[in-house]
Amino acid sequence: MIQLGLRANWRQFALLVAINAFVGGVVGVERSTLAPLAENDFHLASSAAILSFLISFGLVKAASNFIAGGLADHYGRRTVLLVGWVAALPVPLLIILAPSWGWVVFANVLLGLNQGLTWSTTVNMKIDLVGPRRRGFALGLNEASGYVAVSAAAAVAGFLAANYGIRPGPYLLAEGLAACGLLLSLFARETSGPCRARIWRCDSDRIGDQARNRGQLP
């Protein structure tokens, strides 16, 4: 019988926290290096041109967030998580080899796909494990791990860029983070089957108890 709760599933929960930290780490590298890269390597003076990578990233991430839940329900959480990480693997290499800014913009399309699918899926998987009563706690840990990693990776990438150049150092770090995220995801347990069924039963029981307490059910 599947048990819900942090204590019963702490190993998988900790694994998902670590995976989301790698999600944040990959985007953190870009956030501290792409604007200097645009100015120094591609000589872009227009703010609109420089920020085009953020626009492409944001639009794709929003769309990926929107569809991630439905895809996870249909194909399974773990499958969507792995697809998200596969999308991230070419991103650092595209930026390292980019002969034009268009390559960087396309790399951020893939990064937006990675962020939308992996971030949303780790949230869903954590909620699957801890149950409906602890979903706020699961979401809080997910966000904390991701954004701490964003700031840490941005700081390390900035140090590498200042001391060894914008390319390839920081993006080799991003490639390593993406590879680690994919490898850890291979050990993630599928949660959309029995765990979800157990949560639905718990929700139904809770709703029934509330209705009986209000005198709406016998």
CORVENNOR-V765828 format. One record per pair of residues at least 24 apart in sequence whose ideal C-beta (glycine too) atoms are under 6 Angstrom apart, sorted by sequence separation. I is the first residue (numbers start at 1). J is the second residue. D is the distance in whole Angstrom. If there is no record, write none. Layout:
# CORVENNOR-V765828
I/J/D, I/J/D
This chain:
# CORVENNOR-V765828
87/113/4, 88/114/4, 87/114/5, 84/114/5, 84/117/3, 84/118/4, 80/117/5, 81/118/6, 81/121/5, 80/121/5, 77/121/5, 77/124/6, 68/116/6, 77/125/5, 56/105/5, 60/109/5, 64/113/5, 68/117/5, 72/121/6, 53/104/6, 57/108/4, 61/112/4, 65/116/5, 53/105/6, 56/108/5, 60/112/3, 64/116/2, 68/120/4, 72/124/6, 52/105/5, 56/109/5, 60/113/6, 64/117/5, 68/121/6, 57/111/6, 61/115/5, 53/108/4, 57/112/4, 61/116/4, 65/120/5, 42/101/5, 26/88/6, 128/191/4, 125/191/5, 128/195/4, 132/199/6, 128/196/6, 131/199/6, 96/167/5, 132/203/6, 96/168/4, 96/171/5, 95/171/5, 92/171/4, 92/174/4, 92/175/4, 27/115/6, 89/178/5, 88/178/4, 23/118/5, 23/119/5, 85/181/5, 85/182/4, 85/185/5, 20/122/5, 19/122/6, 82/185/5, 81/185/5, 16/122/5, 16/125/5, 16/126/5, 78/188/5, 78/190/5, 76/190/5, 77/191/5, 77/192/5, 13/129/5, 76/192/5, 12/129/6, 9/129/4, 20/142/5, 24/146/4, 28/150/4, 32/154/4, 23/146/6, 31/154/5, 6/130/5, 17/141/6, 21/145/5, 25/149/4, 29/153/5, 33/157/5, 20/145/5, 24/149/4, 28/153/3, 32/157/5, 20/146/5, 24/150/4, 28/154/4, 32/158/4, 4/131/4, 17/145/5, 21/149/4, 25/153/4, 29/157/4, 33/161/5, 37/166/5, 36/166/6, 33/166/6, 33/170/5, 29/170/5, 29/173/6, 29/174/4, 26/174/5, 26/177/5, 25/177/4, 26/178/5, 22/177/5, 22/180/6, 22/181/3, 19/181/6, 19/184/5, 19/185/6, 12/189/5, 2/194/4, 2/195/6, 4/198/6, 2/198/5
